[in-house]
Amino acid sequence: MRHQLLAPADLDPPDVAHLTAEQRIALWADLMHLCEQFLLAGLRRKVGPDGDVAAAYREWHSAQMMEHDRALQHMLEELERRSGRNAR
């Protein structure tokens, strides 16, 4: 199909319906560990061979939490604005 928007079936995520809850949790934990390894590799590349990866991680985490807080604040402001409590 020329302008196909759907991915081919062979790229579908694997079916986990047959896995037990413990196996699904283990799979999720493995995925989280892999994501952490990618993050740390990116930070190592950013700071270089002599850089402080732990400090880079703390800086990254702080920035992520600040962005998360901003997003929550914006969401709360929008909820309040849309709730009509301020309309008089």
HELIX and SHEET records of a PDB file:
HELIX    1   1 ALA A    9  LEU A   11  5                                   3    
HELIX    2   2 ALA A   21  VAL A   47  1                                  27    
HELIX    3   3 VAL A   53  SER A   83  1                                  31    
END                                                                             
